[in-house]
């Protein structure tokens, strides 16, 4: 039988249930699970000082919004790099 030789131009993959999954995808899933766990574990209310008002929100809302804003910025930066 011929052996499979890794193509140096392809990203590294792992076979999971018969499908090749990129290592990057596995890393993103692990980080997402850890972020969701961290958000779920922090449910107390906190006061946040914006420039003028002070608001009191559950910490999980603040963390979720921060995660979404960070993901959006990362996506935009990656998209801009791919074009350039």
C-alpha positions as CSV (number, residue, x, y, z in Angstrom):
1,X,0.0,0.0,0.0
2,X,1.1,3.5,-0.7
3,X,1.7,5.6,2.3
4,X,0.0,9.0,2.8
5,X,2.6,11.8,2.5
6,X,1.7,15.1,4.1
7,X,1.5,18.0,1.6
8,X,3.6,20.8,3.0
9,X,1.2,23.4,1.4
10,X,-1.8,22.0,3.3
11,X,-2.5,23.1,6.9
12,X,-1.9,20.4,9.6
13,X,-4.9,18.1,10.2
14,X,-6.1,15.4,12.5
15,X,-8.5,12.6,11.6
16,X,-11.6,12.6,13.8
17,X,-14.3,10.0,13.0
18,X,-12.9,9.5,9.5
19,X,-12.8,13.2,8.6
20,X,-9.8,15.4,8.4
21,X,-10.1,18.3,10.9
22,X,-7.7,21.3,10.8
23,X,-5.7,21.8,14.0
24,X,-6.8,25.5,13.9
25,X,-10.5,24.4,14.1
26,X,-9.7,22.2,17.1
27,X,-8.0,25.1,18.8
28,X,-10.9,27.5,18.1
29,X,-13.4,24.9,19.5
30,X,-11.3,24.5,22.7
31,X,-11.0,28.2,23.2
32,X,-14.8,28.7,22.6
33,X,-15.7,26.0,25.1
34,X,-13.3,27.5,27.7
35,X,-14.7,31.0,27.1
36,X,-18.3,29.8,27.5
37,X,-17.4,27.9,30.7
38,X,-15.7,31.1,32.0
39,X,-18.7,33.2,31.2
40,X,-21.1,30.8,32.7
41,X,-19.1,30.6,35.9
42,X,-19.2,34.4,36.5
43,X,-22.7,35.4,37.1
44,X,-22.4,38.1,39.8
45,X,-23.5,41.7,39.0
46,X,-20.8,44.3,38.5
47,X,-20.8,48.1,38.1
48,X,-19.2,49.4,35.0
49,X,-18.0,53.0,34.6
50,X,-18.6,54.1,31.0
51,X,-17.4,57.6,30.2
52,X,-20.3,59.3,31.8
53,X,-22.9,56.8,33.1
54,X,-22.3,53.9,35.5
55,X,-24.3,50.8,34.7
56,X,-24.8,47.6,36.7
57,X,-25.0,44.4,34.7
58,X,-24.4,40.7,35.2
59,X,-20.8,39.9,34.6
60,X,-21.7,37.2,32.1
61,X,-23.3,39.8,29.8
62,X,-20.1,42.0,30.0
63,X,-17.9,39.0,29.2
64,X,-20.1,37.8,26.4
65,X,-20.2,41.3,24.7
66,X,-16.4,41.5,25.2
67,X,-15.9,38.1,23.6
68,X,-18.1,39.0,20.6
69,X,-16.4,42.4,20.1
70,X,-13.0,40.7,20.2
71,X,-14.1,38.0,17.8
72,X,-15.4,40.6,15.4
73,X,-12.2,42.7,15.5
74,X,-10.1,39.5,14.9
75,X,-12.3,38.5,12.0
76,X,-12.0,42.0,10.4
77,X,-8.2,42.1,10.9
78,X,-7.8,38.6,9.4
79,X,-10.0,39.5,6.5
80,X,-8.0,42.7,5.8
81,X,-4.7,40.7,5.9
82,X,-6.1,38.2,3.5
83,X,-6.9,41.0,1.0
84,X,-3.5,42.7,1.3
